[in-house]
Amino acid sequence: MQRDLRFELYLALLLLGADPMLLGSLAAWRDGVDNDALIADLANWNEAKVLEMKEWLATMSGEELEAAQSRIRQYEEARGALSEARGGLSEEAPRRAA
């Protein structure tokens, strides 16, 4: 069942037009890479993506700007909640585990 879940998640993100680097990490996980390696890859991808989005904010306006700011805010709130749940550990912890 775990392999089916991994495969369906990969396909869903593929259909949503996910970044090839993100899909590559998921494909490796689907094929058996351990969870810690996937978590490290995803944490790195997420951090790089949010930084990229912040850099592009100055070029956006209107609804596009509001949507990007909303996604960044949601990301930062979720990342903060995760950090609090871990007892204040930073988001760097998953990267060091890999």
C-alpha positions in Angstrom: 0.0 0.0 0.0 2.9 2.4 0.8 4.2 2.1 -2.8 0.7 2.8 -4.2 0.4 5.9 -2.0 3.8 7.2 -3.1 2.9 6.5 -6.8 -0.4 8.3 -6.6 1.1 11.3 -4.8 3.8 11.5 -7.5 1.1 11.4 -10.3 -1.0 14.0 -8.6 1.9 16.4 -8.4 2.9 15.6 -12.0 -0.6 16.5 -13.2 -0.5 19.8 -11.2 2.7 20.7 -13.1 5.1 20.3 -10.2 8.7 21.4 -10.6 11.0 18.7 -12.1 13.3 18.8 -9.1 10.4 18.2 -6.7 9.2 15.3 -8.9 12.7 13.8 -8.9 12.7 13.8 -5.1 9.3 12.1 -5.0 10.3 9.6 -7.7 13.4 8.6 -5.6 11.1 8.2 -2.5 8.6 6.2 -4.6 11.4 3.9 -5.6 12.6 3.4 -2.0 14.7 6.3 -0.7 14.2 6.6 3.0 11.8 9.2 4.5 14.6 11.3 6.1 16.2 11.8 2.7 12.9 12.9 1.2 12.2 15.2 4.2 15.6 16.9 3.7 15.0 17.3 -0.1 11.5 18.7 0.4 12.6 21.1 3.2 15.4 22.4 0.9 13.1 22.7 -2.1 10.5 24.6 0.0 13.0 27.0 1.4 14.4 27.7 -2.1 10.9 28.2 -3.6 9.7 30.6 -0.9 12.9 32.7 -1.4 12.3 32.7 -5.1 8.7 33.8 -4.6 9.8 36.6 -2.3 12.2 37.8 -5.0 9.5 38.0 -7.6 7.0 39.9 -5.4 8.4 43.3 -6.6 7.4 42.4 -10.2 3.8 41.4 -9.3 0.6 43.4 -8.8 -3.1 43.0 -8.1 -4.5 39.5 -7.6 -1.2 37.8 -8.6 0.6 39.7 -5.8 -2.1 39.0 -3.3 -2.1 35.3 -4.1 1.6 35.0 -3.8 1.7 36.9 -0.5 -1.1 34.6 0.8 0.8 31.5 -0.2 4.0 32.8 1.5 2.1 33.7 4.6 0.4 30.3 4.8 3.8 28.6 4.3 5.5 30.7 7.0 2.6 30.0 9.4 2.8 26.3 8.8 6.6 26.3 9.1 6.3 28.2 12.4 3.6 25.8 13.7 5.9 22.8 12.8 8.8 24.5 14.6 6.7 25.0 17.7 5.4 21.4 17.6 9.1 20.3 17.6 9.7 22.3 20.7 11.3 25.3 19.0 13.7 23.3 16.8 14.4 25.2 13.6 13.5 24.0 10.1 17.2 23.2 9.7 16.8 20.0 11.7 15.4 17.8 8.9 18.2 18.8 6.6 20.9 17.8 9.0 19.3 14.4 9.5 19.9 13.4 5.9 
